[in-house]
Amino acid sequence: MTGYNFTLAGADLVALGTGALFWPDKKLLCVSDLHLGKADRLMRQGGPLLPPYEVKDTLYRLEADIVLSDAQAVVCLGDSFDDLDAEASLREDELSWLTRLQAGRRWIWIEGNHDPGPLSIGGTHLQSLPIPPLTFRHIPSPSSSGEVAGHYHPKVQMTLRGRHFAKSCFLVDGDRLILPAFGTYTGGLKTQSPELTGLMRPEAIAILTGKQARAIPMPR
């Protein structure tokens, strides 16, 4: 698979342009912050009406990465659903799609702050997942090393040649990796935000998503 290759705590990893992470030695694919059902949750709460295709779009992209990587394990790194009611509102064909994706492989739901994990759907439900030398969890822990986390939806916001652009990104330093949000309807937190500049080391890089994943110094 094409992507940006790097090493964290001795583990050789690949940041894919889609926003997914692949660990070839473990045949493991990791995605964070799917936020399935966000359009439904906004509608229930009287918010703006969004096109009701985000679940299918997110699952379509996830399936494509699973097929291309031939992943034998999938880790969903928290906030897989926008809330518990969003989990319950999945349509029958969407539930069937998820069940089909899980068949024949290990599937781990990590607990997020929006949901405790989709308890009615198959798979293993954990607060965190240690696979040495890495630990997978939703919210980064400042005292940890070798962690793979999500939660913050990092994005790069820059101006180049007079043009402004924003791009979701991975953040990597010697201690941790923070994944971008994989879900279709998800915002982002600028890398210049105090939450991220205070967490990442000065030498941290941002790996931009897109057709070709590429790394730049983390904008601060």
VEXDREN-527565 format. One record per atom (N, C-alpha, C, O): z, x, y. Coordinates in steps of 0.2 Angstrom, whole numbers, padded with zeros to 4 digits, always signed. Example, Ala and Ser with C-alpha at 12.3 -4.5 7.8 and 13.67 -1.06 7.14 Angstrom:
+0039+0066-0028/+0039+0062-0022/+0039+0066-0016/+0042+0071-0017/+0035+0064-0011/+0036+0068-0005/+0039+0064+0000/+0040+0067+0006/
This chain:
+0000+0004-0006/+0000+0000+0000/+0000+0004+0006/+0003+0010+0006/-0003+0002+0011/-0003+0006+0018/+0002+0004+0022/+0005-0002+0022/+0005+0008+0025/+0011+0007+0030/+0013+0014+0032/+0010+0019+0032/+0019+0014+0035/+0022+0020+0038/+0027+0022+0033/+0032+0019+0032/+0026+0028+0031/+0031+0031+0026/+0037+0035+0029/+0035+0039+0034/+0043+0034+0027/+0048+0038+0030/+0054+0038+0025/+0053+0035+0019/+0059+0042+0026/+0065+0043+0021/+0071+0041+0025/+0072+0043+0031/+0075+0037+0021/+0082+0035+0024/+0087+0037+0018/+0087+0034+0013/+0092+0041+0020/+0097+0043+0015/+0094+0045+0008/+0097+0045+0003/+0088+0049+0009/+0085+0051+0003/+0081+0046-0001/+0078+0048-0006/+0080+0040+0001/+0076+0035-0002/+0069+0035+0002/+0069+0035+0008/+0064+0035-0002/+0057+0035+0001/+0055+0028+0002/+0054+0024-0003/+0054+0026+0008/+0052+0019+0010/+0046+0018+0013/+0043+0023+0016/+0043+0012+0014/+0037+0011+0017/+0038+0005+0022/+0039-0001+0019/+0037+0006+0028/+0037+0000+0033/+0030-0003+0033/+0025+0001+0035/+0029-0009+0031/+0023-0012+0031/+0021-0015+0038/+0026-0018+0041/+0015-0016+0040/+0013-0019+0046/+0015-0026+0047/+0015-0029+0052/+0016-0029+0041/+0018-0036+0041/+0025-0037+0043/+0027-0043+0045/+0029-0032+0043/+0036-0033+0045/+0041-0032+0038/+0047-0033+0039/+0037-0032+0033/+0041-0031+0026/+0042-0024+0025/+0039-0019+0027/+0048-0022+0021/+0049-0016+0019/+0048-0015+0011/+0050-0020+0008/+0045-0009+0009/+0044-0008+0002/+0047-0002+0000/+0047+0003+0003/+0051-0002-0006/+0054+0004-0009/+0050+0005-0015/+0052+0002-0021/+0045+0009-0016/+0041+0010-0021/+0045+0012-0028/+0044+0009-0033/+0050+0016-0027/+0054+0019-0033/+0057+0013-0037/+0058+0013-0043/+0059+0008-0033/+0063+0002-0036/+0058-0004-0037/+0060-0009-0039/+0052-0003-0034/+0047-0009-0034/+0050-0015-0031/+0050-0021-0033/+0054-0014-0025/+0058-0019-0021/+0054-0020-0015/+0053-0015-0011/+0054-0026-0013/+0051-0029-0007/+0057-0032-0003/+0060-0036-0006/+0058-0030+0003/+0063-0033+0007/+0060-0036+0014/+0056-0033+0017/+0062-0042+0015/+0061-0046+0022/+0067-0048+0025/+0072-0050+0021/+0067-0049+0031/+0073-0052+0035/+0071-0057+0039/+0065-0058+0042/+0076-0062+0040/+0076-0067+0045/+0069-0071+0045/+0065-0071+0049/+0068-0074+0039/+0063-0079+0038/+0063-0085+0043/+0058-0088+0045/+0070-0088+0044/+0071-0093+0048/+0067-0099+0046/+0064-0103+0050/+0066-0100+0039/+0062-0106+0037/+0065-0113+0040/+0071-0114+0039/+0061-0117+0042/+0063-0124+0044/+0065-0124+0051/+0068-0129+0054/+0063-0119+0055/+0065-0119+0062/+0062-0124+0066/+0065-0128+0070/+0056-0126+0065/+0052-0132+0068/+0056-0138+0067/+0057-0142+0071/+0058-0139+0060/+0062-0145+0059/+0069-0145+0062/+0071-0151+0065/+0072-0140+0063/+0079-0140+0066/+0078-0141+0073/+0082-0145+0076/+0073-0138+0077/+0072-0140+0084/+0070-0147+0085/+0073-0150+0090/+0067-0150+0080/+0065-0157+0081/+0071-0161+0080/+0072-0166+0084/+0075-0160+0075/+0082-0163+0074/+0086-0163+0080/+0090-0168+0082/+0086-0158+0084/+0091-0157+0089/+0088-0159+0096/+0090-0157+0101/+0082-0162+0096/+0079-0164+0102/+0075-0159+0106/+0074-0160+0112/+0074-0153+0103/+0070-0148+0106/+0063-0149+0106/+0060-0154+0105/+0059-0144+0108/+0052-0144+0109/+0049-0145+0102/+0051-0142+0097/+0043-0149+0101/+0040-0150+0095/+0035-0144+0094/+0031-0143+0098/+0036-0141+0088/+0031-0136+0086/+0027-0138+0080/+0029-0142+0076/+0021-0135+0080/+0017-0136+0074/+0021-0135+0067/+0024-0130+0067/+0021-0140+0063/+0025-0140+0057/+0022-0136+0051/+0022-0138+0045/+0019-0130+0053/+0016-0126+0048/+0020-0119+0047/+0017-0115+0043/+0025-0118+0050/+0029-0112+0050/+0031-0110+0043/+0031-0104+0041/+0034-0115+0039/+0036-0113+0032/+0030-0111+0028/+0031-0105+0025/+0025-0114+0028/+0019-0112+0024/+0016-0106+0026/+0014-0101+0022/+0016-0104+0033/+0013-0098+0035/+0017-0092+0033/+0015-0087+0031/+0024-0093+0034/+0029-0088+0032/+0028-0086+0024/+0028-0081+0022/+0028-0092+0020/+0027-0091+0013/+0021-0088+0011/+0020-0084+0006/+0015-0090+0014/+0009-0087+0013/+0009-0079+0014/+0006-0075+0010/+0012-0077+0020/+0012-0070+0021/+0017-0066+0016/+0015-0060+0014/+0022-0069+0014/+0027-0066+0010/+0024-0066+0003/+0024-0060+0000/+0020-0071+0001/+0017-0070-0006/+0011-0065-0006/+0011-0061-0011/+0008-0064+0000/+0003-0059+0000/+0006-0052-0001/+0003-0047-0004/+0012-0051+0002/+0015-0044+0002/+0018-0043-0005/+0018-0038-0008/+0020-0048-0008/+0023-0048-0015/+0017-0046-0020/+0018-0042-0024/+0011-0049-0019/+0006-0048-0024/+0003-0041-0022/+0002-0037-0027/+0002-0039-0016/+0000-0032-0015/+0004-0027-0017/+0002-0021-0019/+0011-0028-0017/+0016-0022-0019/+0017-0023-0026/+0020-0018-0029/+0016-0028-0029/+0018-0029-0036/+0025-0029-0037/+0028-0026-0042/+0029-0032-0032/+0036-0031-0032/+0039-0034-0038/+0037-0040-0039/+0044-0031-0041/+0048-0034-0046/+0055-0036-0044/+0058-0040-0047/+0057-0035-0037/+0063-0037-0034/+0061-0039-0027/+0058-0035-0024/+0064-0045-0025/+0063-0047-0018/+0070-0048-0015/+0074-0051-0018/+0071-0045-0009/+0078-0045-0006/+0076-0049+0001/+0072-0046+0005/+0079-0055+0002/+0079-0058+0008/+0085-0057+0012/+0091-0059+0010/+0084-0054+0018/+0090-0050+0021/+0094-0055+0026/+0096-0052+0031/+0095-0061+0024/+0099-0065+0028/+0095-0070+0033/+0089-0068+0035/+0098-0075+0035/+0095-0080+0040/+0088-0082+0037/+0083-0082+0040/+0088-0083+0030/+0082-0085+0027/+0080-0092+0029/+0074-0094+0029/+0085-0096+0031/+0084-0103+0033/+0087-0104+0040/+0092-0100+0042/+0084-0108+0044/+0087-0108+0051/+0094-0112+0051/+0098-0110+0056/+0095-0116+0047/+0102-0119+0046/+0102-0122+0039/+0097-0123+0035/+0108-0125+0037/+0108-0128+0030/+0104-0134+0029/+0101-0136+0024/+0103-0138+0035/+0099-0144+0035/+0092-0142+0034/+0088-0146+0031/+0090-0136+0037/+0083-0134+0036/+0081-0133+0029/+0076-0134+0027/+0086-0130+0025/+0085-0129+0018/+0084-0135+0015/+0079-0136+0011/+0088-0140+0016/+0087-0147+0013/+0081-0151+0015/+0079-0155+0011/+0078-0149+0020/+0072-0152+0023/+0065-0150+0020/+0060-0152+0021/+0066-0144+0016/+0060-0142+0013/+0056-0147+0009/+0059-0151+0005/+0049-0147+0010/+0045-0152+0006/+0045-0149-0001/+0046-0144-0003/+0043-0154-0006/+0043-0153-0013/+0038-0147-0014/+0039-0143-0018/+0032-0147-0011/+0027-0142-0012/+0029-0135-0010/+0028-0130-0013/+0034-0135-0004/+0036-0129-0002/+0042-0126-0007/+0042-0120-0008/+0046-0130-0009/+0051-0128-0015/+0047-0126-0021/+0049-0121-0024/+0042-0129-0023/+0038-0127-0029/+0035-0120-0027/+0035-0116-0032/+0033-0119-0021/+0030-0112-0019/+0035-0107-0020/+0034-0101-0023/+0041-0108-0017/+0047-0103-0018/+0048-0102-0025/+0049-0096-0027/+0049-0107-0029/+0050-0106-0036/+0045-0102-0040/+0047-0098-0044/+0039-0103-0038/+0034-0099-0041/+0034-0092-0039/+0033-0087-0043/+0036-0090-0033/+0036-0083-0031/+0042-0080-0034/+0042-0074-0035/+0047-0084-0036/+0053-0081-0039/+0052-0079-0047/+0055-0075-0049/+0047-0083-0050/+0046-0082-0057/+0045-0075-0059/+0040-0072-0056/+0048-0072-0064/+0047-0066-0067/+0049-0060-0063/+0048-0054-0064/+0053-0061-0057/+0056-0056-0054/+0063-0057-0051/+0065-0063-0051/+0067-0052-0050/+0073-0053-0047/+0073-0055-0040/+0069-0052-0036/+0077-0060-0038/+0076-0062-0031/+0084-0063-0028/+0088-0066-0031/+0085-0059-0023/+0092-0059-0020/+0092-0062-0013/+0088-0060-0008/+0096-0067-0012/+0097-0070-0005/+0103-0067-0002/+0109-0067-0005/+0103-0063+0003/+0108-0060+0007/+0111-0065+0012/+0107-0068+0016/+0117-0066+0012/+0120-0071+0017/+0119-0069+0024/+0120-0063+0026/+0117-0074+0028/+0116-0072+0036/+0121-0076+0040/+0125-0079+0037/+0120-0076+0046/+0125-0079+0051/+0122-0086+0052/+0126-0090+0055/+0116-0088+0051/+0113-0095+0052/+0114-0099+0045/+0115-0105+0046/+0115-0095+0040/+0115-0099+0033/+0119-0094+0028/+0119-0088+0029/+0123-0097+0024/+0126-0093+0019/+0122-0092+0013/+0125-0090+0007/+0116-0093+0013/+0111-0092+0008/+0109-0099+0005/+0113-0103+0005/+0103-0100+0003/+0101-0106+0000/+0104-0108-0006/+0101-0106-0012/+0109-0111-0007/+0113-0111-0013/+0110-0116-0018/+0112-0115-0024/+0106-0120-0016/+0103-0125-0021/+0096-0122-0024/+0093-0125-0028/+0094-0116-0021/+0088-0113-0024/+0089-0107-0028/+0094-0104-0027/+0085-0106-0033/+0086-0101-0038/+0087-0094-0035/+0085-0093-0029/+0089-0089-0038/+0090-0082-0036/+0098-0080-0036/+0102-0085-0037/+0099-0074-0034/+0106-0072-0034/+0108-0072-0026/+0104-0070-0022/+0114-0074-0025/+0117-0075-0018/+0123-0070-0017/+0128-0070-0020/+0122-0065-0012/+0126-0060-0011/+0128-0059-0004/+0123-0061+0001/+0134-0057-0002/+0135-0055+0005/+0132-0048+0007/+0129-0048+0013/+0131-0044+0002/+0128-0037+0003/+0126-0035-0003/+0128-0037-0009/+0121-0030-0003/+0118-0028-0010/+0118-0020-0010/+0114-0017-0006/+0122-0017-0013/+0122-0009-0014/+0117-0007-0019/+0118-0009-0025/+0112-0003-0017/+0108+0000-0022/+0107+0007-0020/+0103+0009-0016/+0112+0011-0022/+0112+0018-0020/+0105+0022-0020/+0101+0021-0024/+0104+0025-0014/+0109+0027-0009/+0109+0022-0003/+0111+0024+0002/+0106+0016-0004/+0106+0011+0002/+0110+0005+0001/+0112+0004-0005/+0112+0002+0006/+0115-0004+0006/+0112-0009+0010/+0110-0008+0016/+0110-0015+0007/+0107-0021+0011/+0112-0026+0013/+0116-0028+0009/+0112-0027+0020/+0116-0032+0023/+0112-0036+0029/+0107-0033+0031/+0115-0041+0031/+0112-0045+0037/+0113-0041+0043/+0108-0039+0047/+0119-0041+0045/+0121-0038+0052/+0123-0031+0051/+0127-0029+0047/+0120-0026+0055/+0122-0019+0054/+0129-0018+0056/+0132-0021+0060/+0132-0013+0052/+0139-0011+0053/+0139-0004+0057/+0136+0001+0054/+0141-0003+0063/+0141+0003+0066/+0144+0009+0062/+0142+0015+0063/+0148+0008+0058/+0151+0014+0054/+0148+0015+0047/+0150+0020+0044/+0142+0012+0046/+0139+0013+0040/+0133+0018+0040/+0131+0020+0046/+0132+0021+0034/+0126+0025+0034/+0122+0023+0028/+0125+0021+0023/+0115+0024+0028/+0111+0022+0023/+0110+0014+0022/+0109+0012+0017/+0111+0011+0028/+0111+0003+0027/+0104+0001+0030/+0100+0004+0034/+0102-0005+0027/+0096-0008+0028/+0098-0015+0031/+0101-0019+0027/+0097-0017+0037/+0099-0023+0040/+0094-0027+0044/+0088-0024+0045/+0096-0033+0046/+0091-0037+0050/+0095-0039+0056/+0098-0035+0060/+0095-0046+0057/+0099-0049+0062/+0096-0049+0069/+0096-0054+0073/+0094-0043+0072/+0093-0043+0079/+0085-0044+0081/+0084-0045+0087/+0081-0045+0076/+0074-0046+0077/+0071-0041+0083/+0068-0043+0088/+0072-0035+0082/+0070-0030+0087/+0062-0030+0089/+0058-0031+0084/+0061-0029+0095/+0054-0029+0097/+0053-0024+0103/+0058-0023+0107/+0048-0021+0103/+0046-0016+0109/+0042-0020+0114/+0038-0024+0113/+0045-0019+0120/+0041-0022+0126/+0040-0016+0131/+0044-0012+0133/+0033-0015+0132/+0031-0009+0135/+0025-0011+0140/+0022-0016+0140/+0024-0006+0145/+0018-0007+0149/+0014+0000+0148/+0016+0005+0149/+0008-0001+0146/+0003+0004+0145/-0003+0003+0149/-0006-0002+0148/-0005+0008+0153/-0011+0007+0157/-0011+0000+0161/-0017-0003+0162/-0006-0002+0164/-0005-0008+0168/-0005-0014+0164/-0005-0019+0167/-0005-0014+0157/-0005-0020+0153/+0002-0020+0149/+0005-0015+0147/+0005-0026+0149/+0011-0027+0146/+0010-0030+0139/+0006-0034+0138/+0014-0028+0135/+0014-0030+0128/+0021-0030+0125/+0025-0026+0126/+0022-0035+0120/+0028-0035+0116/+0026-0035+0108/+0021-0038+0106/+0029-0031+0104/+0027-0031+0097/+0034-0030+0093/+0038-0026+0095/+0034-0034+0088/+0040-0033+0084/+0040-0026+0080/+0035-0024+0079/+0046-0024+0078/+0046-0017+0076/+0052-0016+0071/+0057-0020+0071/+0052-0011+0067/+0057-0008+0063/+0061-0003+0068/+0057+0000+0072/+0067-0002+0067/+0071+0003+0071/+0074+0008+0065/+0077+0005+0061/+0073+0014+0066/+0075+0019+0061/+0079+0025+0064/+0076+0028+0069/+0084+0027+0061/+0087+0033+0063/+0090+0036+0057/+0089+0034+0051/+0095+0041+0057/+0097+0044+0051/+0102+0040+0048/+0104+0042+0042/+0105+0035+0051/+0110+0031+0047/+0107+0024+0045/+0109+0022+0039/+0103+0021+0048/+0101+0014+0046/+0094+0013+0048/+0090+0016+0052/+0092+0007+0045/+0085+0004+0047/+0087-0003+0048/+0090-0007+0045/+0084-0006+0054/+0084-0013+0056/+0077-0016+0055/+0072-0013+0058/+0076-0021+0051/+0070-0024+0050/+0068-0029+0056/+0073-0032+0059/+0062-0030+0057/+0060-0035+0062/+0061-0042+0058/+0061-0042+0052/+0061-0047+0062/+0060-0054+0059/+0054-0055+0056/+0048-0054+0059/+0054-0058+0050/+0047-0059+0046/+0045-0067+0047/+0039-0068+0046/+0049-0071+0049/+0047-0078+0050/+0042-0079+0056/+0042-0075+0060/+0039-0085+0055/+0033-0086+0060/+0036-0088+0066/+0033-0086+0072/+0041-0092+0067/+0044-0094+0073/+0050-0091+0074/+0056-0093+0073/+0050-0084+0076/+0056-0081+0078/+0055-0077+0084/+0049-0074+0085/+0060-0076+0089/+0059-0072+0095/+0061-0065+0093/+0061-0063+0087/+0063-0062+0098/+0065-0055+0097/+0070-0052+0103/+0070-0055+0108/+0073-0047+0101/+0078-0043+0106/+0075-0037+0108/+0073-0032+0103/+0074-0035+0114/+0071-0029+0116/+0075-0023+0114/+0081-0023+0114/+0071-0018+0112/+0074-0012+0110/+0079-0009+0116/+0083-0005+0114/+0078-0011+0122/+0082-0008+0128/+0088-0012+0128/+0092-0010+0132/+0089-0017+0124/+0095-0021+0125/+0101-0017+0123/+0101-0013+0118/+0107-0018+0126/+0113-0014+0124/+0115-0014+0117/+0118-0009+0114/+0114-0020+0114/+0116-0021+0107/+0112-0016+0102/+0115-0013+0097/+0106-0014+0104/+0102-0010+0100/+0103-0002+0102/+0103+0002+0098/+0103-0001+0109/+0104+0006+0111/+0111+0008+0109/+0111+0014+0108/+0116+0004+0109/+0122+0006+0107/+0123+0007+0100/+0128+0011+0097/+0118+0005+0096/+0119+0005+0088/+0115+0011+0086/+0117+0014+0081/+0109+0012+0089/+0104+0017+0086/+0105+0024+0089/+0107+0024+0095/+0104+0029+0086/+0105+0036+0088/+0099+0038+0093/+0094+0034+0093/+0101+0043+0097/+0096+0044+0102/+0089+0046+0099/+0084+0045+0103/+0089+0049+0093/+0082+0051+0090/+0079+0045+0087/+0074+0046+0083/+0081+0039+0087/+0078+0034+0083/+0071+0032+0085/+0069+0034+0091/+0067+0030+0080/+0060+0028+0081/+0059+0021+0080/+0063+0017+0077/+0054+0018+0083/+0052+0011+0082/+0046+0011+0079/+0041+0015+0081/+0045+0008+0073/+0039+0007+0069/+0036+0000+0071/+0039-0005+0069/+0030+0001+0074/+0027-0006+0077/+0024-0009+0071/+0020-0006+0067/+0024-0016+0071/+0021-0020+0066/+0013-0021+0069/+0012-0020+0074/+0009-0023+0064/+0002-0025+0066/-0002-0022+0061/+0000-0021+0055/-0009-0022+0062/-0014-0020+0057/-0012-0013+0054/-0013-0011+0049/-0010-0009+0059/-0008-0002+0057/-0001+0000+0059/+0000+0000+0065/+0004+0000+0055/+0011+0002+0057/+0011+0009+0059/+0008+0014+0056/+0014+0010+0065/+0014+0017+0068/+0021+0017+0072/+0024+0013+0074/+0023+0024+0072/+0030+0025+0075/+0029+0028+0082/+0025+0032+0083/+0034+0026+0086/+0035+0029+0093/+0042+0030+0094/+0046+0027+0090/+0044+0034+0099/+0051+0035+0100/+0054+0028+0103/+0050+0024+0106/+0060+0026+0100/+0062+0020+0102/+0063+0019+0110/+0067+0023+0113/+0060+0014+0113/+0060+0013+0120/+0068+0011+0122/+0070+0007+0119/+0070+0015+0127/+0077+0013+0129/+0077+0012+0137/+0083+0010+0140/
